[in-house]
Amino acid sequence: MVTEVVYKPTEQRICINGDHYFKGIASEVWEFKIGGYQVLDKWLRDRKKAKRTLSFNDATDGRN
């Protein structure tokens, strides 16, 4: 469940709740924008707003 969206640039992590995070996210990737939207931040915040639990496929490329 996404309850927070916090990017920690020194650790290259995006924290999504108290227990889970995505690692290895370079600042350039985190800051990437399309149409004025910061892509990763918007994608995660939309899921937080919807109170949606991320599936394994959501968190990967879906090619399991």
C-alpha positions, 0 to 999 in steps of 0.5 A, a space after each residue: 500500500 502506498 501511504 507516502 511518497 518520499 525520494 531520498 536522493 543520497 540513498 537513491 530510494 523512493 519510500 512508499 510506506 514504513 516498510 517498502 521502497 524502490 531502490 536504485 532510482 537515480 535522481 535523473 529518473 526521479 526528476 523525469 517529466 512529461 507534459 509538466 508532470 514528474 512521472 514517478 511521483 505522479 504514478 505513485 501519488 495516484 495510487 496513494 490517492 486511490 488507496 491501491 495496493 501495488 501488485 508484484 507486476 505493478 512494481 516490476 516490468 510485468 514479465 515474470 
